[in-house]
Amino acid sequence: MSEIRMTGEIRTDWDCETSGLPAERWAEAVFKIGDEEIILEVSVEEDVIISIMAGEDASWRGTLKGLKKTLLGEINVK
């Protein structure tokens, strides 16, 4: 039997919530705004890897540690 290594949840301002979504290796959340998509993917296979995609051309991929440093301004992103 597979091991649940992470769980996901999502909440909206319309009081909609789902939680406890099990995942062994990866999960993604897709948000659609008109013709655009924003995708957040989390992988827990070896290290925690985060991917953020906004449409076809804009994306970022790195470790959780790298994302935290980027958000804190410790790493400059092009």
C-alpha positions, 0 to 999 in steps of 0.5 A: 500500500502507498504511503500518504506523504502530504495532504492538500486543502483548498478554501474559497471566499464562498465558504467552500472547503475541501481538505485531507486530499491525500498524495504520495508523491505530488499534487497540483492546484489549478486556478482558471481565470477566464482563458488563463490558468495559474498552477501550483504543483508540489512534489515530495519525491526526494526534496520538496519541489515547488512549481508555479506556472502562470499561463504558457510562458511564465513559470518558476521551479525550485526547492521549498527552501529556495522559494522561501529565500526568494520570498524573503528577498535573499535570492533575486529572480529574473 
